[in-house]
Amino acid sequence: MLAMEQRIEARCRAANDTVCAGDYAAMAKRRKAAINRYLWVGHEGRYADWDRIARKPTAIVSAATLYPLLVGAASPDQVKAISATVRTTLLASGGLRTTPIRTGQQWDSPNGWAPLQWVAIDGLARNSETALARDIAGRWMGTVAAAYAQTGKMLEKYDVEERRPGGGGEYPLQDGFGWTNGVASAILDRYPDILAGFQAEPSKGATAN
């Protein structure tokens, strides 16, 4: 919502509609303040979801903590705190864990998902955490490339701890997923040399998805 308000404000300014721009600038300002009032858990260095029943931030650390970086809601000090949390809690050998907990469900450890990798990479890069952004990109692309060499497929989700196809949840792993393809393309556009050291050979009969 914050990103949409910011974009509408910008388009209104481009159209010289100052009333519209002012309205959406005020909405964005209020929303940014609310995000930091209600969702920032400072002593844990993270943003949280909101538990509307308990009326407090949720206790689970998740990769969604990086969304405010993507939309410019975090201060420099918050960015540093989140980066530390990412390094100590969410970063795995093959990319970013969705959460550090193990439930057997697909949205928890050890799985990583392409959209959340991109939110982290782009959000961190926009906030001068370029080394961590590239580190996540390299780990994730190594996992994607290793799984492709093994299976000949781009996949829905990946095990970022063992760097292999993901699993869990209530349905089989899906092949040829658009968001994995799109994020891989975006990462390669940003870091053309990111797979320079990757050595695995594609499996026989491998085809692009």
N, C-alpha and C positions, 0 to 999 in steps of 0.2 A: 504494500500500500504506500509506504514512504517513497519507494522508487517511482511509482506511478504519479504520485503528487509532484515529485520533483520534475518528472518529464513533462507533465502538463504545464507546470509553471514555466518551464523553458520554452515550450511551444507557444504559450500565450505571450511571452516576452518577444519572441521572434515575430509574432503577428501584431506587435504593438498594442496588445490588449492588456493595459496596465491593471485594470480592475480584476480580470481573471488571474493574472500573474500574482497579484497581491493576495487574492483569496487562497490560491494554492500554496503560496509561500508560507502563509500563516498556518494552513493545515499541516504542511510538512514540518514546520517548527514545533507545533503541538505534538505531532506523532513522534518525532525524534525525542522530545522531552519525556513522553510517556514510556517509550522503549527503555530509556535509561533510568527512569524512576521505578518501573515495575519489573523489568526483565534482567537488569544488570545485577549479578551476584558478585559484588566486589571482592569479598574475602576468598572466593574460589576462582577469581579471574575468568569469568565466563558470563555469557548471556544464556538465559533459560527460556523455555516455554512457560506459559501461565496456566496454572491449575485453577480452573474457574470454580471448582467445588471447594477446595481448600483455601482458595483466594491467596495463593502465594506462588512463587516460582517453583517449577518442578526440580527434583533433586538430581535428575540424570544429566550427566555431561554428554553432549552430542555434537556432531559436526555442524549442526545448525547454529551453533554459537558464532559461526563466521559470517552469517548473513548480514549483520549490522555493518561489518567492514565493507561488504560489497556495495551498500547503499549510502555509505558515508555517515553512519550514525555514531561511530565510535571515536572517542578522543585518542590522541597519541598514547596516553597512559593506558587506556583500555586496550588498545591494539597490542601493546607490549605484554600486558597481562594475558590476553587471549593467546598470543603466540607462545608464551611459556606453557600455558595449559595444553595447547596442541602438541607441543614437543614432549611433554611428560605423560600425557594421558591418551591422546588420539593417534599419534603418529606410529605407524607400523612399518615393517620392512618394505611392504608393497604398496603403501599409500596411506590414506586417512581412514581410520575406523569410523563407523557411524556412531557407535557408542563403545565404551570399554567393557560393557557387561555382556555376559553370555547367557542367552535364553533359549537358543535353538531357533529363534525367529530371524527372519532375513534382514530386519533393520537393526540388528545388534551385531556385536563382535562375533566372528572375525570379518564380517562383510564390509566392503566398501562399494560405493555407488558413484558412477561417473558425474552426475550433476553436483553432488556435494564436493567432489574433488575440484571441480571448476569454480564453485563458489569460494572455496578456500584459496585456490591459486590466484584467481583474479582479485578477490578481496584483499588478500595479503599484499599482492603486488601494487594495488592502488594505495596502500598505506605504508609503502617503503619497506615492507618485509620481503624484499626480493629474493633473498637467499632461501628463506623457508618456502616461499612460493615455488621456486625452481626445484627444491628438494622434493616437495610433494609431487610435483609434475614428473620428475625423474623416476621416483618410486612407483607411481601409478602406471606410467607408460611401460616400465619394465615388467610389471604384472600383466598388463594387457598383451604385451608382445610375447611373454612366456606362454600365456594361455593360448594365444593364437598359434604359436609354434606347435603346441601340444594337440590342439583340437581343430585348427583350420577355421576357427569361428571367432567373431566378436560376440561378447556375451553381455547379459543383463547386469550381472553383479560379479564381484570377485572376492575371494578370500585374500585379504591383504596381509595376513600374517604368514600364510604358506605360499603366497603368490601363485594361486591356482584358481580354477572356476569356483564361484561361490555356491552357497546352498542354504538350506533352512527354509522355514515358512511352509505354506500350505499348497504350493504348486511347484512343478519342476522348473529348473533353471531354463530361462528363455535364450534362444540363439538370435544373433544378428540384431542387436538392439540399437535403435537410432541414437539414443543419447550417448551411448558409448562411442559410436562412430563419430558423432559430432564433437564430443569433448576431445577425443583423440586428435581429430583434425585441428581443433583450436589450439591444443597444446603444441602440436608439431609446427603450426604457423608461428607461434610465439617463440618456441625453442627448437629451431630446426635441427640442432645437433643433439637433442636429448637422448636419442637412442644410439649414439655413436659407438658406445662400447658394448652394445648388445650382440651376443654371439650365437644365439639359438637358431637352428635351422627349421624352416617350416615343415610341418608334417606332410606326408605324401597325400596328394589330392586336395590340398588346402585351397579353399576358394574364399574370396571376399564376400562379406555379408553387408 
